[in-house]
Amino acid sequence: MSALPTQASREAEPIRLFKSDFFEFFTHISPVTICVVWVPVGIFLFYSAVVSAPVGAFPWHIPAGIILGVILWTITEYTLHRWLFHYKPRNPVEERIFFLFHGVHHAQPQDPTRLVMPLVLSIPMSFVFFGLFYGLVGVALNAPLWVYPLETGFLVGYLVYDLTHYATHHFPMRSGYWKFIKRYHMAHHYKAPERMFGVSSPVWDYVFGTPPPEE
């Protein structure tokens, strides 16, 4: 693993994280890749929710579960960004680990190949979260019909988050909510890295006390 670069690292040349070309390959990813991988998964989850719904009654639990799943993702997004990605390392080993997680993005925020979650991280995390939905909702709460809708909404929320994150760094986003969220995220990078952790939504920053600093 290479030494940690400074904030002034050149944007034109991606920071190398591993000496091994094999390991380095998996630290780069295109937003197209996550769409190719996760959109079919989302379609499968939605299809599973529909075919498992009881016959003869409107499946109101499907839209409700999808909406709730999206909301649960926004909370997860905030939690991961604030307390995992911005964890304060206590020793050199932790510093290297969390630089791999998120520090490299703050050191080189415009690197287009490190703006969405790499599959080596998102795939294991998906099994963890889907397992939690099944265990807590399907088994503990005895509501198996809600599992697929919740997972569908959660995945939709993740895709919106990752694609929004890419867009804030590389698309103009000159009007409406998109202009607001781009400025919001850029302020996190360049003005207040210890605040404004929401990427797709600022709501939880206001709930948990990390809103934009007063000018």
Backbone hydrogen bonds in HBPLUS format (Angstrom, degrees):
<---DONOR---> <-ACCEPTOR-->    atom                        ^
c    i                          cat <-CA-CA->   ^        H-A-AA   ^      H-
h    n   atom  resd res      DA  || num        DHA   H-A  angle D-A-AA Bond
n    s   type  num  typ     dist DA aas  dist angle  dist       angle   num
A0009-SER N   A0006-THR O   3.10 MM   3  5.66 152.5  2.18 122.9 122.3     1
A0024-GLU N   A0020-SER O   2.97 MM   4  6.09 159.7  2.01 149.2 155.9     2
A0025-PHE N   A0021-ASP O   3.00 MM   4  6.01 146.9  2.12 140.3 147.0     3
A0026-PHE N   A0023-PHE O   3.21 MM   3  5.63 131.5  2.46 106.0 116.3     4
A0027-THR N   A0024-GLU O   3.04 MM   3  5.41 163.6  2.07 114.1 119.2     5
A0028-HIS N   A0025-PHE O   3.38 MM   3  5.93 168.4  2.40 114.9 117.4     6
A0029-ILE N   A0113-THR O   2.85 MM  84  4.98 156.3  1.91 129.7 137.7     7
A0033-THR N   A0030-SER O   3.01 MM   3  5.34 130.4  2.26 104.8 116.8     8
A0035-CYS N   A0031-PRO O   3.31 MM   4  6.58 150.4  2.40 142.9 150.5     9
A0036-VAL N   A0032-VAL O   2.94 MM   4  6.22 160.3  1.98 153.3 158.8    10
A0037-VAL N   A0033-THR O   2.94 MM   4  6.15 153.3  2.02 150.5 157.8    11
A0038-TRP N   A0034-ILE O   2.81 MM   4  5.67 165.3  1.83 143.4 148.4    12
A0039-VAL N   A0035-CYS O   3.06 MM   4  5.29 155.5  2.12 130.2 137.2    13
A0042-GLY N   A0038-TRP O   2.90 MM   4  6.16 156.2  1.95 151.5 157.7    14
A0043-ILE N   A0039-VAL O   2.94 MM   4  6.26 156.2  1.99 154.2 160.6    15
A0044-PHE N   A0040-PRO O   2.93 MM   4  6.14 157.6  1.98 146.4 152.4    16
A0045-LEU N   A0041-VAL O   2.93 MM   4  6.20 158.1  1.98 151.3 157.0    17
A0046-PHE N   A0042-GLY O   2.96 MM   4  6.18 160.7  2.00 149.7 154.7    18
A0047-TYR N   A0043-ILE O   2.87 MM   4  6.04 162.2  1.91 150.4 155.8    19
A0048-SER N   A0044-PHE O   2.88 MM   4  6.05 156.2  1.93 147.4 154.1    20
A0049-ALA N   A0045-LEU O   2.97 MM   4  6.23 147.0  2.08 142.3 151.2    21
A0050-VAL N   A0046-PHE O   3.02 MM   4  6.33 153.2  2.09 148.8 155.7    22
A0051-VAL N   A0047-TYR O   2.95 MM   4  6.22 172.5  1.96 160.5 161.1    23
A0052-SER N   A0048-SER O   3.10 MM   4  6.00 138.4  2.28 137.3 146.8    24
A0053-ALA N   A0050-VAL O   3.20 MM   3  5.38 160.5  2.24 106.3 112.3    25
A0060-TRP N   A0058-PHE O   2.81 MM   2  5.63 135.7  2.01 109.7  95.9    26
A0062-ILE N   A0059-PRO O   3.00 MM   3  5.82 161.9  2.04 123.0 127.7    27
A0064-ALA N   A0060-TRP O   3.25 MM   4  6.34 163.4  2.28 151.0 155.4    28
A0065-GLY N   A0061-HIS O   2.78 MM   4  5.59 149.3  1.87 131.6 140.7    29
A0066-ILE N   A0062-ILE O   2.95 MM   4  6.13 156.2  2.00 151.9 158.2    30
A0067-ILE N   A0063-PRO O   3.01 MM   4  6.18 166.7  2.03 149.4 152.6    31
A0068-LEU N   A0064-ALA O   2.97 MM   4  6.15 163.3  2.00 147.8 152.9    32
A0069-GLY N   A0065-GLY O   2.79 MM   4  5.91 149.6  1.88 142.3 151.3    33
A0070-VAL N   A0066-ILE O   2.96 MM   4  6.27 152.8  2.04 150.1 156.2    34
A0071-ILE N   A0067-ILE O   3.07 MM   4  6.39 160.7  2.11 150.0 155.1    35
A0072-LEU N   A0068-LEU O   2.86 MM   4  6.12 158.4  1.90 149.8 156.1    36
A0073-TRP N   A0069-GLY O   2.92 MM   4  6.21 144.1  2.06 140.5 150.4    37
A0073-TRP N   A0070-VAL O   3.09 MM   3  5.04 118.2  2.49  90.9 106.4    38
A0074-THR N   A0070-VAL O   3.07 MM   4  6.48 155.4  2.13 150.3 155.8    39
A0075-ILE N   A0071-ILE O   3.19 MM   4  6.59 153.9  2.26 150.6 157.0    40
A0076-THR N   A0072-LEU O   3.00 MM   4  6.23 156.7  2.06 144.9 151.8    41
A0076-THR N   A0073-TRP O   2.95 MM   3  4.85 107.8  2.49  93.6 111.2    42
A0077-GLU N   A0073-TRP O   2.67 MM   4  5.91 160.3  1.70 163.2 168.8    43
A0078-TYR N   A0074-THR O   3.12 MM   4  6.29 163.6  2.15 142.8 146.1    44
A0079-THR N   A0075-ILE O   2.93 MM   4  6.13 164.8  1.95 150.0 154.7    45
A0080-LEU N   A0076-THR O   2.84 MM   4  5.97 173.2  1.85 159.3 160.7    46
A0081-HIS N   A0077-GLU O   3.01 MM   4  6.07 164.7  2.03 147.4 152.4    47
A0082-ARG N   A0078-TYR O   2.89 MM   4  5.96 166.1  1.91 154.1 158.1    48
A0083-TRP N   A0079-THR O   2.95 MM   4  5.79 158.1  1.99 149.0 154.4    49
A0084-LEU N   A0080-LEU O   3.01 MM   4  4.93 142.3  2.16 121.8 131.3    50
A0085-PHE N   A0080-LEU O   2.80 MM   5  6.13 167.2  1.82 163.6 168.1    51
A0087-TYR N   A0084-LEU O   3.21 MM   3  5.06 156.9  2.27 109.7 107.8    52
A0095-GLU N   A0091-ASN O   2.96 MM   4  6.20 154.2  2.03 152.6 161.0    53
A0096-ARG N   A0092-PRO O   3.04 MM   4  6.28 154.2  2.11 146.1 150.7    54
A0097-ILE N   A0093-VAL O   3.06 MM   4  6.35 163.2  2.09 151.1 155.8    55
A0098-PHE N   A0094-GLU O   2.93 MM   4  6.07 172.9  1.94 157.9 159.0    56
A0099-PHE N   A0095-GLU O   2.98 MM   4  5.99 130.1  2.24 134.5 147.4    57
A0100-LEU N   A0096-ARG O   3.14 MM   4  6.41 150.0  2.23 144.6 151.1    58
A0101-PHE N   A0097-ILE O   3.15 MM   4  6.53 148.7  2.26 139.4 148.2    59
A0102-HIS N   A0098-PHE O   3.07 MM   4  6.10 176.0  2.07 142.9 143.7    60
A0103-GLY N   A0098-PHE O   3.08 MM   5  6.19 167.5  2.10 141.6 142.9    61
A0104-VAL N   A0099-PHE O   2.90 MM   5  5.44 148.8  1.99 149.9 142.2    62
A0105-HIS N   A0102-HIS O   2.98 MM   3  5.39 130.9  2.23 107.2 120.0    63
A0106-HIS N   A0103-GLY O   3.11 MM   3  5.23 120.8  2.47  98.0 112.1    64
A0107-ALA N   A0103-GLY O   2.91 MM   4  6.19 144.2  2.04 148.0 159.2    65
A0108-GLN N   A0104-VAL O   2.93 MM   4  6.01 139.4  2.10 139.4 149.2    66
A0111-ASP N   A0108-GLN O   3.29 MM   3  5.95 170.6  2.30 124.9 125.8    67
A0114-ARG N   A0111-ASP O   3.25 MM   3  5.77 167.9  2.27 119.7 121.3    68
A0121-LEU N   A0118-PRO O   2.98 MM   3  5.59 156.1  2.04 115.1 122.7    69
A0122-SER N   A0118-PRO O   2.92 MM   4  6.17 168.5  1.93 153.4 157.2    70
A0123-ILE N   A0119-LEU O   3.02 MM   4  5.47 165.7  2.04 136.0 140.2    71
A0125-MET N   A0121-LEU O   3.20 MM   4  6.29 160.0  2.24 146.9 153.0    72
A0126-SER N   A0122-SER O   2.88 MM   4  5.98 142.9  2.02 141.2 150.9    73
A0127-PHE N   A0123-ILE O   3.27 MM   4  6.62 153.5  2.34 151.3 156.6    74
A0128-VAL N   A0124-PRO O   3.14 MM   4  6.47 154.1  2.21 146.1 153.4    75
A0129-PHE N   A0125-MET O   2.94 MM   4  6.21 169.7  1.95 157.0 158.2    76
A0130-PHE N   A0126-SER O   2.86 MM   4  5.88 165.1  1.88 149.9 155.0    77
A0131-GLY N   A0127-PHE O   2.91 MM   4  5.81 147.3  2.01 135.6 144.8    78
A0132-LEU N   A0128-VAL O   2.97 MM   4  6.26 145.6  2.09 142.1 151.6    79
A0133-PHE N   A0129-PHE O   2.96 MM   4  6.30 158.0  2.01 152.1 157.1    80
A0134-TYR N   A0130-PHE O   3.02 MM   4  6.24 162.5  2.06 145.4 150.1    81
A0135-GLY N   A0131-GLY O   2.85 MM   4  6.00 165.1  1.87 149.2 153.8    82
A0136-LEU N   A0132-LEU O   2.80 MM   4  5.74 170.2  1.81 153.1 156.6    83
A0137-VAL N   A0133-PHE O   2.88 MM   4  5.38 147.2  1.99 133.3 143.9    84
A0138-GLY N   A0133-PHE O   3.32 MM   5  6.84 153.4  2.40 143.8 151.4    85
A0138-GLY N   A0134-TYR O   2.98 MM   4  4.68 115.7  2.41 105.5 123.0    86
A0139-VAL N   A0134-TYR O   3.02 MM   5  6.46 131.1  2.27 150.8 165.2    87
A0140-ALA N   A0135-GLY O   2.87 MM   5  6.16 167.8  1.88 153.1 157.1    88
A0141-LEU N   A0136-LEU O   2.93 MM   5  6.16 134.3  2.15 136.0 149.4    89
A0143-ALA N   A0137-VAL O   2.91 MM   6  5.61 159.5  1.95 150.7 153.0    90
A0146-TRP N   A0143-ALA O   3.06 MM   3  5.78 156.4  2.12 121.3 127.6    91
A0147-VAL N   A0144-PRO O   3.16 MM   3  5.40 155.7  2.23 107.6 114.7    92
A0150-LEU N   A0146-TRP O   3.03 MM   4  6.04 163.6  2.06 150.9 155.9    93
A0151-GLU N   A0147-VAL O   2.92 MM   4  6.12 162.4  1.95 154.1 159.6    94
A0152-THR N   A0148-TYR O   2.85 MM   4  6.01 153.1  1.92 149.5 157.1    95
A0153-GLY N   A0149-PRO O   3.00 MM   4  6.27 168.2  2.01 154.4 156.1    96
A0154-PHE N   A0150-LEU O   2.91 MM   4  6.06 158.3  1.95 150.2 156.9    97
A0155-LEU N   A0151-GLU O   2.97 MM   4  6.11 156.8  2.03 145.4 150.9    98
A0156-VAL N   A0152-THR O   2.92 MM   4  6.20 157.5  1.97 150.9 157.7    99
A0157-GLY N   A0153-GLY O   2.88 MM   4  6.08 161.1  1.92 149.4 154.5   100
A0158-TYR N   A0154-PHE O   2.99 MM   4  6.28 151.9  2.07 142.1 149.8   101
A0159-LEU N   A0155-LEU O   2.95 MM   4  6.23 164.4  1.98 153.9 157.1   102
A0160-VAL N   A0156-VAL O   2.95 MM   4  6.19 164.2  1.97 155.9 160.1   103
A0161-TYR N   A0157-GLY O   2.95 MM   4  6.13 158.0  2.00 146.4 152.8   104
A0162-ASP N   A0158-TYR O   2.89 MM   4  6.18 169.9  1.90 162.1 162.5   105
A0163-LEU N   A0159-LEU O   2.96 MM   4  6.00 169.7  1.97 153.3 156.6   106
A0164-THR N   A0160-VAL O   2.83 MM   4  5.77 150.0  1.92 141.9 151.1   107
A0165-HIS N   A0161-TYR O   2.86 MM   4  6.05 156.3  1.91 149.9 156.7   108
A0166-TYR N   A0162-ASP O   3.05 MM   4  6.36 158.4  2.10 145.2 150.3   109
A0167-ALA N   A0163-LEU O   2.94 MM   4  6.11 161.3  1.98 143.9 149.6   110
A0168-THR N   A0164-THR O   2.86 MM   4  6.11 154.6  1.93 154.5 160.3   111
A0169-HIS N   A0166-TYR O   3.14 MM   3  5.51 137.8  2.33 104.7 115.9   112
A0170-HIS N   A0166-TYR O   3.11 MM   4  6.32 134.7  2.33 144.8 158.0   113
A0170-HIS N   A0167-ALA O   3.16 MM   3  5.12 131.0  2.41  95.4 108.5   114
A0171-PHE N   A0167-ALA O   2.76 MM   4  4.85 156.2  1.82 145.0 141.9   115
A0179-LYS N   A0175-SER O   3.18 MM   4  4.82 152.1  2.26 113.5 116.5   116
A0180-PHE N   A0176-GLY O   3.21 MM   4  6.59 160.1  2.25 148.9 154.5   117
A0181-ILE N   A0177-TYR O   2.86 MM   4  6.12 165.3  1.88 159.2 161.8   118
A0182-LYS N   A0178-TRP O   3.01 MM   4  6.06 150.7  2.10 141.9 149.5   119
A0183-ARG N   A0179-LYS O   3.11 MM   4  6.31 167.3  2.13 150.4 153.4   120
A0184-TYR N   A0180-PHE O   2.88 MM   4  6.06 151.3  1.97 147.1 156.5   121
A0185-HIS N   A0181-ILE O   2.99 MM   4  6.12 161.2  2.03 142.9 146.5   122
A0186-MET N   A0182-LYS O   2.94 MM   4  6.13 159.8  1.98 150.7 157.0   123
A0187-ALA N   A0183-ARG O   2.96 MM   4  6.06 147.1  2.07 140.9 149.3   124
A0188-HIS N   A0184-TYR O   3.20 MM   4  6.56 142.3  2.35 137.6 147.3   125
A0188-HIS N   A0185-HIS O   3.07 MM   3  4.99 120.6  2.44  92.2 107.1   126
A0189-HIS N   A0185-HIS O   3.16 MM   4  6.56 150.2  2.26 145.7 152.8   127
A0190-TYR N   A0186-MET O   2.91 MM   4  6.10 167.3  1.93 156.2 159.1   128
A0191-LYS N   A0187-ALA O   2.78 MM   4  4.91 146.9  1.89 134.1 138.8   129
A0192-ALA N   A0187-ALA O   2.79 MM   5  6.06 159.3  1.83 156.3 159.5   130
A0195-ARG N   A0192-ALA O   3.04 MM   3  5.41 156.8  2.09 121.7 122.2   131
A0196-MET N   A0210-THR O   2.91 MM  14  5.80 170.4  1.92 154.0 157.1   132
A0205-ASP N   A0202-PRO O   3.11 MM   3  5.51 137.4  2.30 110.0 121.9   133
A0206-TYR N   A0203-VAL O   3.08 MM   3  5.58 128.3  2.36 108.4 119.9   134
A0207-VAL N   A0203-VAL O   3.18 MM   4  6.53 148.5  2.29 141.9 151.3   135
A0208-PHE N   A0204-TRP O   2.91 MM   4  5.89 162.6  1.94 144.5 148.1   136
A0210-THR N   A0205-ASP O   2.70 MM   5  4.61 157.5  1.75 143.3 146.3   137
